[in-house]
Each structure stands twice: as C-alpha cells, then as structure tokens.
Amino acid sequence: SDFRSSPDLSTMMALAALLPLALADVPLANFGAKGAAFEFKGLRDRSKSGWSNFHLDSEQHVAIFAGEVVDVGLQPGFIKAVASGTFPDASSASAGAVVLLVRSRTPEQTFGLSFASAASASPGYACAHGGRLPWSCGCYKASFQVPASTDFVEVKIPLRDFSDLRSTSCAQESSVCPTAQSLSQIRRLEISAERPGQVHLEVKSIAVRAPDSTMASAPPAQYNGCSHPVQPQLRFNISSRKEPTVPVPVDPSETLADAVCCDKRTKVYAEPQFLYDAPDIALFKHLQPGVTTFYDSTCGVPLFKAPVNRSLADFEADTKEHGWPSFRKEEVFSEHVTVDKDGFVYSSCGTHLGSYLPDAQGPRYCMDLSCIAGKPEIVV
C-alpha cells in the first residue's frame, strides 16, 4: 500500500488551523486531498522482519505509517515509507532544521528520517547503505522520537544532526554534513522504524525550516557540543547577554549562552561570577515562593528544582557564597544530568552546565545560569 503527499498551497492552508508552517519553511511533504506529487511506498528488509501499512486519511489530512518491526536475531530489521521525485529547493534553510508535524501511539519507537540528493550515485542505494559501501554516500539520515500526546506536535531535527555516513556524526566530521547544494536537489525522502516493536506514526507535514537569529549564533559544528540550538527568549533575561564574555577566542556572533553552554573551546570557563545577581538578571527577584524548575537552555529538559529540603533563603545563601546557582543532590533530575571524570556537568542534550564541586555540606552542583534558563520544550 502507499500514501501520497502534495506540497501545494491549499494543503498548507488546511494545516494552518492546527499549527501553521513558519514563513521560512520549505515544505517537503504536506499530506492532503489535493494532487499527488509524491507517492510513498512501503519497504522492509529481506529477512521479512516485520510488516507495514501506509495509507492516507484524506479527511484528516494525515499520512499513517503503521506496522511492526520484528527481531529475527540476525541483524536489526526495518520498515520504511519511501518517496522519490524532485522535491522543493531547501538550500535557503541549510543552517536550520527539519520540522515534522506528527503524533505517535508508540513513543518508545525510534524513527529515522532520510533524504538523498541528486549528487548521490543512486538515491536508493545511498539510503540503503549510508556510506558503508562504495558509492553509497549522499543520503543523510537522523533519528527522532515522538512524545506521547493526543495532539500533533512539532519535532525539530537540526540539520547538523544528519549525516551521510552512518558511523560518523556531523559534529565529528564536517564532510558528512548536509550542504546547501544537497538540500537544493533532494530526490528521495524516507521515514523508517528500526527498533523491534509496534510502529504507529501519523504525519501531517515535513518541512525544512530556516534558522532564526539564535541558531545563526551557534558555534561552528566542530566546536558545538549541544544537540540543539540555544532557545530564543531565555528566562531571567539571559538572552539579553549578546556578547560572548569568556576569556578565550570564540566566534563573535555567539551569545553568552552559546559560548558558555555549547562551545567546546570554553569548557574550563564559566559565565561571569555573580551574573545571577546583575541588575538586569536578578534571579532571586524572579523566583516565586515554592519550588522552581530549571530547564536546559537548548533542548528544554528539566535539570534542577529548588529549593528541596531547604528554604529559598538557604538556596539563595548557598548561591551567594559561591557566586553561581548551587544545587544539592535532592534537587537534581538525575536522568538528565551527568558528571564526567573531570567534574564537568552536562545535560542529556550535550549542554555544558557547570561543575560538580562538593563541599562540607555534601554534593554541590555549581551551575551557569545561562545554561539552565530554558523553557520546557519537546526534545528530539
């Protein structure tokens, strides 16, 4: 079976009532009742390790990708939905992200999105082998997950998360990253599922979104440790700090949060001491009575909550003593916070948060406010 995609204006207008595409979006696939520019067909591996069904619900303007990936014990199986053709030129958004409007009944499933350019020797061959065989480069792939929700949600995959060599990431080697040229000549688009288990994904649209000014300020890929761009409009007025006030050279376009939280060149340095108490920041004037949750400034996962088992005055005194927001063991979201062998603290999204510096009271996480001033968001 198959489903069809129509990247026309009427379909985009039909979707606008739910969640409109941004003006800078380049639509690759919008599923609707008008036309049929691209026909998606189902594929599975030769070991028959699964089944799949693909169909279009024209009344709901949604493509449904459903089935099962079966573990046959030989190698990971897969199921795919694949379309070939000449897709819109997305080169204007080459520093941005792929944005999917989706919902899923299988949030535990890991999905893949791939696109192949005309520069590949064979788009189908390139997507099947991902650079592992001769002449198989030119198909760029990234993984994503969809949180459980009854509503459709936007899932954003930064283009720097895509690679045309499965064993190497874009952050490791810039030559495997998508380029403006590859985005200008997309000839194949694939949605896949590879983790054994049930699969159910509903897709409203797939687009490439140009970066906003925040993404444009990100460190170069080879120095960028963050999996997501720094959010715009960070809490506590952190986004007003446009200058990268760190004692090592970084790109002048970087903001303070870009430099401190994401640029690997600043790993051993922190934001200015007592930044939290600067008149334009004034952290403790922003905090309400009760417990405050602090989120990653890039991907929005929860990192710390305070005060826990102490008063707000104790939290403020602890912070004032050291010059940076200081959290205790009970205040850590341990599933999203890790400490490396050198005592540097990172989030599950790669954001450098600060340092682990135990004192007489026990474990202490000395954090840069710039890196924990985010808002909760959906994480890829």
N, C-alpha and C positions, 0 to 999 in steps of 0.2 A: 504494500500500500504506500501512498505518498501523501504529502501535503504541499500546498502551494503558497508562494509568497508574492505579494505585489507591492513594490516600493513606489506607490503613487501617492499624490497629494490627498486624494479623497480618503485613503486608508489612514494617513497620518491625522487627518481631521477627525476621523471617527474615534481614534485613540485619545485625542486631546482631552476629552471629558474625564478620562481616568487619570492620566499622568502625561502631560504633553511633552513631546520631544523638545529639547532646547533648540534655540535658533541656530546654534553652531553644529547641530547634529547632522551627520551624513547617514541616511538610512540605508542599511544593507538589506533588511528584510522587515516588512510590515505585513502581518497576516490579516487579510480581509477578503471581502467578497468580490472585489473588482479586479479583473485581469488575472494573469498568471505568468509573471515574468520569469519565475524560477520554480522548478519542480523538485521538491525534496524527496529522495527515495531512501529506503532503509537498507542498511548493510549489517552483516555480522561476520565474525571470523569463521575460518574453515572448520574449526573444531565443533561448530554448532553449539557453542556455549552460551545459548541464550535465544530469546525471541523478542521481536519488537513489533510495534504497531504505530503507524504515523497517520494522522488524519487532521483535517481542518474543520473546525467548528465555525462555519461562516457566520452564524448568528452572533456568536460571541467574539468574533474576530481573533481567534486564538488557534495556534497550532499545538497539538497534543502529541508528545513524544512519550510513549509508554512501553513497558516490556519488562524483561528480566535478564540480568547477566548471571550466568551460571558458572561456578568454579568447577572446572573439569580436571584440575590437578596438573595440567601440563604447563600452561602459561596463562596470564590474565586474558580473559575474553573481552569482548566489547560488543556494543551495538551502536549504530550511528544513524544520523539523518544527514544526507549529503545533497548539496545542490551545486550545479555547475552553470556557468554563464559569465557574462560581463557585468560586474557589479559597479555601482557608482564609485567615482573617484573620491577616495577618502584621504588624499595626501595632505589636505589642509588641516587635518586633525592628527598629524603624525606624532605629536608630543602629548596626545591626550589619552583617551580610554575607550574601550568597547563597553557599551552600556546595553544590558539586556533588561527588558521588562517581563518578568517571569513570576511564577509561583510553582510550588512543588509539594507533592504529598510524600516525597521521600527525601527529607532534608539530610538524611545520613549519606545519601548518594553523592559521589564526586563526579561532576560533569566536566567535559572538555569542550573548548571552542577552538576551532582551527580555521585558518584562511590561507589559501595558496595564491601566489602571484603568477602573472604570465611569465615571469623570469624563470620559474621552475621548469626543469626539463619536461616534467609531466606532473600536473597538479595532483592527480590521484595517487601516483607513485610516491610523490614527495610527502603527501599527508599520511600514507600508509607506513612509511619507514622513517620519517623525521630525521634525516641526515645520517642514519646509521648504515646506509648502503650507498655506494657510489651514485652520484647524480640525484640524490634524494633530498637536497636542501630546497628551501623556498616555500615550505609550508609552515606557518607559525602557529604555535599551539600554547594555550594556557588553561589551567584548571580553575574551576569555580564551584562553589556550593550555594544553595539557596536556603535561607532560613525558613522554618515552618511558619506559614502565615495563610490566613484565609483571603488576604488581599494580594494583589500583584505588587511586587517590589522591584525597585531598580537595583541591579547588581552591576557594579562598575569594576572592570578589569583593566588596570593601567596597561597601555601598550608595551611598557617596558617589562611586563610580566610574561610576554610572549617570546618564544624562541623557536628558531627553525632547526635546532639541534637538541634532541631530547635530553642528552646527557649534560648540557651546558646551559646555564641561565643567561639572560641578557645582562644581568648585573656582573656576571663573571667575565663575559666576553662580548664586547660591543658589536662584533661582526655577525652575531646571531640575532641581533635585534631587528624588528621591522623598521623599514625605512619609508620615507615619503614615496619613493618610487614603487616599492612593493605594495603600498596602500593605494596607489593610483591605478593598479592593474590587477585587482582581485578577480580571480577566475573560479574559485571553488570555496565553499563555505560548509563546515561540518559541525554538528553538535553530536557529542558522544557521551557514553557512560561506560565506565570500565571497572567499577567496583562490584564484586558479586552481590546480587540482591535485586530487589524490585526497583523499577525506574518509573517515575511519573513526573514529567515536566511540561508545563503549559507556557507557551511563548507568545507574547503579544508583539514584540518587536526586537530587532537587533540593530544597533547603530554605532557609529564611531563619533565620539564627542571631542571637540577641540578643547584644549586646556584652558582653564581660567588663569588669572594672573598668579594665583597661588601655585598651580602646577608649573607655571613658567619659571618660578623662582627655585624650583627643586635643584639639588646638587646634580652634577653630571652623573650619569649612570654608574660609572666605575667607582664613584665615591659615595653613592647613595645607599645607605643601609636600610631605609624604610621601604616597606612593601606598598605603601600608599602615600599620596601627596599630603602635605600639611593641610588641614582643613582651613577654609576661609572663616573669618569672624570667630576666632578662638575666644573662649571665655576669659574673664578678668582683664580684658583689653590687651591681651598678649599680641594680637595681630597688629597693633599699632607700632610695635617694635620692628621696623623695616630694615634696620641696619644689622648686619651680622657681627655684633660686638664680641669677637673672640680673638685670642692672641695669635692666631695662625692665619695664613692667607687662605681665603675661600672665594668662591665666585661672588662678585659684588651684587649680583641680583638676588642672592639668598637673603631671606629674612632671618631674624634671630632664631626662630623655631627651626627653620630649615637647617641652619648651621649647627645648632646645638643638638638637635634631636636626630638628624638624618645624615649629616656629612661625616664620614668616617675619619676625615682629617682632624676633627675636633674631639676625638674620642676621650682624651685625657683632660679635657677642659669642660667647664661648666658655664652656665649663664652667669651674669654678674651677681655677686653675692648681695643679698637683701633686695633683689629685684622685686620679690613679692611685696615689699613694703614701700616701693616707689609710689609717689603721689598719684601717678596715672594708672597704677596697678591696684594697690591697696587690697590685697587678697582678703584680709580678715574683715574688711568692711563689706565685702560681697557675700560672706557666708551667713546663712540663716541659722537660727537655733536648730539643733538636731544634727543628724549625720549628713555630710556632703560626700557625694561620689565624684571621684576624679577620673576622667576618661582620657584615653590615648589621643594625642593631638593630631594623629594621622588617621588611624582606622576606627577610632571611637570605641574600642573595647574598654570595659571598666577595669581600672588598675588599683585604686586605693579608695577607701572610705574612712572618714574621720569626723569626729572622734569616736573611737570604740574603746570601751572600758576605761575612759578618762574623760575629763571635761574639755570643752572647747578652749578654755583658758590654758589648760595643760598642753593641748596641741599647739596653741599659739606660742607658749613659752618655750617649748621644745624647738619649734621652728626659729624663734628669735635667737635662741642660744647658738644655733649653728649657721643661720643665715640663708637656709633653704628649707622648703617644706619637708618635715621629717615625720615619717610614718613608722609605726610599730607593727610587729608580726600579725596581730589580730586585725590590722587594718588593710591587709594585702589580699588582692584577688590572685591567689597563687596560680590559678590556671592560666593567667595572662602575664605573669611577672616571673622572670628568671634572673639568676645571678651567675655570671661566668667566673672562671677560675681566678680572675684578677680583681673581682669585686665590682665589676661594672654591671649595671642593672638594665635589662632590656624587656620590652614587651613582646608578646607573641606575634606582633607585626613587624618586628625588627627595629622598633624605635628605641634609641638610646635614652634612658630615662634619668640616669644619675648614677650614684654609687651606694654600695652597701657598706655602712660604716658602724658596726656595733659599738656600743658604749657601755657604761656601768649599769645602765638600765636594761641592757639586752640588745636584741637585733634592732637595727635602725636603718631605714631606707631614706637616704638623703637625696631628694628629687629636684630636678629642674622644673619649675612651674611651667615653663614654656612647652614642656613635653607632656604634661598631664592636664592641659587646659582644653581638651577637646569636648565635643558633644557626641552623645551616643549615635552611632551610625551602623548600617549594615556592613559586615566585613566579608570580603571575598576570601 
